[in-house]
Every structure is written in structure tokens, then in C-alpha cells.
Amino acid sequence: MSVRGWRLKVEHRTGFSYAGKVVSSYNEARMSPRNEPRQAVLEARIEAFPPARTYRYEDYWGTVVTAFDVHTPHDTLEVTATSTVETLPPGDLLDADAGAGWTELASPEQVDRWHEFLLPTPRTALDGELTELAESVRATQPTPHAAALAICERVREEVAYTAGATGVQTDAVHAWRQRKGVCQDISHLVVGLLRVIGAPARYVSGYLHPSPSAVTDERVVGQSHAWVEWWAGRWTAFDPTNGIPVGERHVVVGRGREYADVPPLKGVYAGPANTGQGVEVVLTRLR
């Protein structure tokens, strides 16, 4: 029996405005979806204005980076990423009591293998309260996978998704204390809690179509999205903000330890102050 997924078109525009003319800028865009087993990229292009020659490479974490320099004086910079991707529904999901056990995760071989995904980062480091929470969940769950699902559920119960409640510099502890945040904060919280219990965890950036029953050819305003993956014998993807496995509505762009490894657009420039950043994401289900 064939599994039918979705074909999604993603249009992502972002950029910066400046208080005057910028002499030159050096930029990196992480806005191109990846080819991988559950996702096929049919088209992906990135265009910059002012026009610039671009070149592409994969960074240390495997994310596709489009780099470009602009040496024409400009007071705005705009980057447009357009891609068409075929995705699949969730499949081959682990049962709650399946996967690697606690002993396997604690073995020197696995700790060394996934060392970078076990360490805290500025946005995923936890305080004493959250560390105790993680350890209490671990103590009540038979497997790392079951504990990970329980952590996702607990964070979703405690932290309300609230658009605009936080910024890109917000860390997990701050989001937890105010009990609200966006998908980035919820993912940072889950990643931090997973690492405390010894489960390798990584932060995933991409896009999510907001409607499970999307009408084909209807352009829908969306946004960048974030979710998590943990290793329990194999990597397992889950969207803790929505409490669902990652499936046909999700488009993967990049993975890393936290947001700082996968920002959509970053760079350095010579010129006056940055006065703002604009973002627009439009998603269309093509079939």
C-alpha cells in the first residue's frame, strides 16, 4: 500500500532595514529545505536584493547554507527563498516502551557519539527547578523514549503558546518561569530537559502548514517553525508545541544544538544601525 504525502510550496521572505546606507554586508541564509528519507526537494532557490552572487554549502550540522555578499550601498536587504517539497505522513513510530534503554544511552560509546547533543547551550541550559523536573520524569518512565514523550506532554501542559511573548534571545528558563512562549522556546525547553536525562536531543528548524485539512492551491500565511528530535536507538522527531509527530505538514530546513545554529538569516555589515527585520512566510499545498 502506497503512502501518500503532500506537495508543499514555501515562500519565505525576510530582510533588514537600516537607518541609512549600508556600504557592504556579508550574509548567510539557512532557508533551503533538505533532501532526506521523508522529504524530497523538487525546487529550491534563494534570491537577494540588492542582487548578489550566491554560493551554497552544507555547514557542520548538515544544514544547507546560501552565502552572499552585497557591496552595493543599500538601506534595505531582502532575501526570498522559494521551494517545493514533497513530504510524508508520520511513519514507523516507536511505541512508548520501545527503543534504546537507559543503560545503552549511558554507555561510554553512545555518550561519546552524541556528546554535542548532550551538552547545555545558552538557550537550553536549565536551573535547579527544571533539572529536578527532568529527573522526576526519568524516574517514573521505563525507557528514554517514554520519558521524552512525557516531557513533551508536561511542557505543553505548562507553557502556553503565545505569539510575541518572547524574542530570539529568550532562554528556556525564562520561558518556563513566565509559562508562555513560542515554538522556539518550547523546543528549547524540551531539548534542555532531554539532555538532562541523558537523551541526545537536537533542535530542528523548518516550516509547518497550519491546517491538517489544507485545501490545495490555497496560499496560507504561515511562519517558521521549530520542533525536536531525540535519539533512542534512532532519531525520533516530535512537535512539542502541537503535541504531534512530525509528518506531512512539516518541512525540515536545518538541525543543530539550538536556534543559534540554524537562524534563517544572519550576517555582518558596515553602516548605520539596523532598524528592523521583516518576515513573511506563505505556504501552499499543491497536492
N, C-alpha and C positions, 0 to 999 in steps of 0.2 A: 504494500500500500504506500503510495507516494505521500509525502508530507508537503503541503502547500504553504508557502510563506507569503510574504508581502514584497512588493517592489516599492521603494520609497525614494522620493526626490527631496533632497535637503538643500535649502538656500540659506546660507549664513553670511550676514553682513555685519562687519564690525569695524571700528576705527577710532581715531583720536582727533580731537580739535585742540588747537594751540592758540595762545594769546597773541601770536604774531607769526612771522615767517620762520619756519624751521629750515636750517641750512642743509642738514643731512640727517638721515635716520637709518638704523640697521635693525632689521626685524626678523622674527621667527613666527610663523603661523603653524599651529597644530590644529588643523581644521579638516584634514582629509581622512575619511574612513579607511579602515584596514581590510585587506583581504584575509579571511581566516575561515575555518571549517564551517561556521554557521552564518557566514556573511560574505557575499560576493559583491565586489565593487565593479559596477559596469561603466561608470564615468566619474571622474574626479578632477576638477580644475580649480585653480586659485588665481584670481586677478587682483592686481593692486592699482590704486590710483592715488597719486600720480603713477603713471606706468613705470614698471621696473622689470628687469630681467630676474627671473626666479630660478632657483635650483633646489632639488629635493634630495633628502637623505633620511635614513632612519636613525633616531637617537639611541642612546644607551638602553632605554626601556622598550624599544621597538616601535615607537610612535613615528609616523611619517611627518617630517618637518619640511615646510617650504620656507626657504630663507631668501631675503631680498634686501637690497639697499636702495634708498632713494636719495639722490643728490640734487634734485630739482627743488628750489625753495618752495615750501608749501605750508599752508596754515591748517590743512586737514589731511588725514591719511585714512583711506578706506580700503578694506580688504573684503572681497567677495569670494566665498567658497561655494561651489555648486557640485553636487554629487548625486548619483543614482545608485542605489544599493538594494540587493535582494537579501532578505533576512528570513530566518526560520523560526517557528514557534519553539517554546521550551521543549527540550527533549532529553531523554536518558538521565532523568533527575535521580539523585541519590535519595534513598529512604533516610529518615531521620536517624536511624541507628546504624547506618552503613558508613563505609569509608574507613580511612585510617583511624587507628585507636590512639589514645593518649600516649601510650608507650612509644609508638612509632614516631609520633610528632616530636617527642622529646629526645629521640636518638641523636647522637652527635652528627650522623650523616645528614639527617634532614635539617637540623638546626644550621649546619654549615651551608647546605644547599640553598636555603631560603633566608639566610642571615639578614639581607637587606629589607625583607618584608616582615621582619620580626622586631625591628628597632623603632622606637618612637621618633616622630618628626615634630617640628614646631606646631603644626596644626592637629596632630593626632596624640600628642603626649597627654597623659591623664593625671588627675590629682588622686589623693587618697580615697575619696568617696567613690570615684569611678573604678579605681583599682579593686576596692572591696566588692563592688557590684559584679565586676567581671569574675572574680574568684568565687563568689557565691553561685553564679550561674554555672561555672565549671563544675563545682562540687555536686550539683544536682543533675548533671546530664551525662549519659553513658558514653557519648562519643563527641569528638570535636565538631562534627557536622551538626549534631543535635544542639550543641551549645551555641554554634553560630546562628542557627535559626532562632533559638531562644533569645539571643542578644538582639537580633534584628527586630523581633517582636517587642521586646522590652523598650528599645529606643523609640520605636514607632508609637508605642503607648504613651511614653513620657514626653517626647519632643514633638510639638505641633509644627507642621509645615506652614511657614508664614512668609510669604514673598516679601522681600525687602527688609526682613528682620535683622539681617547680618550682612557683612561685606566679605570680600575675598580674603581679608586678613584675619577673619574670625577663627578662633581655635575651638577644639572640641569641648574644652572645659567651659568656655564662655557660653556656647550654645546650650550645654546641659544645664547650667545654672539659670539661664533665663527660660529654659524649657520651650524654646522655639528657634527655628532656623530654616534654612533651605536645604535642597538635596545635597549640596556640598557639605554642609555641617553634619547632617545625619550620616552621610557616608564616612566623614572623618571620625565621628564618634564610634561607629561600628568597627571601622578599621582599628582604631586605638584599643577598643575592648577585646577584639580578636587577638591582637598581638600580645596583650597581657596574659591571655590564657594559653599562649604558645601556638596559636594557629597563624601561619603565614597569611597575610592579607594585603591586598593591593587596591588602590583607588582607580576607578575606571571613569573616563570622561566620554561623552558622546551626546546623543540626542534621543528623545522619547516622543513618539507621536502621542498626543494626549487622549485620543479616542480609541478604545478597543474595537469599536464597530465603525471605523472610519469609512466615509464614503469615498469611492475612487474619484480622482481628478479634482477633489476639493482642496484648495490651498488653506492651510490652517496655521495660525500663528502659534509657534511653539517657543522652545528655549533650549539652551544647552542643558544637559542633564548629567548626573553623576550617580554611580552605584558602586558595588563592591564585588570582589572575588576573594574567596579563601581556598586554601589548599588543604584537602582532607583525603589525600591519596590521589587526587586530581583537582584541578581548579574548578570551582563551582561559582557561578555568577548569580547574584541576587540583588534586587532593587529594594532596599530597606525603606525608602521614602514611601513607596506604594505597596509594600508588602507582597511583592510578586516575583517569580522567577524572571530572569531576563529572556525575552522572546522576540517575536516578530516586530514589535513596536520599537525596539531598541536598536540603535546604530552605534557601534563602537568606533571611537576615534583614537583614544590612547589609554595607556595604563602607566601607573607609577606608584610612588610611595604615598603621595598626597597631591593636592591641587597644584603645588608649585612645580611639579614635574610635567604637567600637561596643560598649561594655560593656553587658551585659543590663540592669543596674540600677545607677544611681548617684544621689547626691544630697547634700544638706547638711541638718543638723538641729541643734536646740538641746536639749541634755540630756546625760545621763551617757554613759559610754564604750560603744562598740559591742562586744559580747561574742561575736559570731559571725555567720556567714552560712550559711543552709541553701539547698541547691539540689536539685531533683528534676525530672527530665525523663522523660516516658513517651511512647513513640511507638507508634502503631498503624497497621498497613497495612489500609486499608479495602477496597481492591481492587487 
